[in-house]
Amino acid sequence: MNTLTRANLRARVRRLLATGVLPLRSGDQKLFGGQGVGQTCACCGGTISSSEVLYEIECLEGTTALLMHLRCLEAWEVESRTCAPSCPQRLAL
């Protein structure tokens, strides 16, 4: 896992949300768990190793799923709830 501090991880997730790289977390997104096998985390950019749980989020049918560590998933959920009004996804709501 990437060694970002919690504050740095949350700041990174805020930037990814603000630029539209990450979508906002919503209740209609499907969440699955499994074992990592070297995938790249959508939040921290680190590798999800075979000793870590992989969280896979399907946002829209036909799009690539987001892959995350638990710590990163938690940061994404928190930052999605507190996303600034300028987040592109928030403007579409």
Stockholm file with secondary structure:
# STOCKHOLM 1.0

chainA/1-93         MNTLTRANLRARVRRLLATGVLPLRSGDQKLFGGQGVGQTCACCGGTISSSEVLYEIECLEGTTALLMHLRCLEAWEVESRTCAPSCPQRLAL
#=GR chainA/1-93 SS CCCCCHHHHHHHHHHHHHTTSSCCCCTTSEEEEEECSSEECTTTCCEECTTSEEEEEECSTTSCCEEECHHHHHHHHHHHHTCCTTSHHHHHC
#=GC SS_cons        CCCCCHHHHHHHHHHHHHTTSSCCCCTTSEEEEEECSSEECTTTCCEECTTSEEEEEECSTTSCCEEECHHHHHHHHHHHHTCCTTSHHHHHC
//
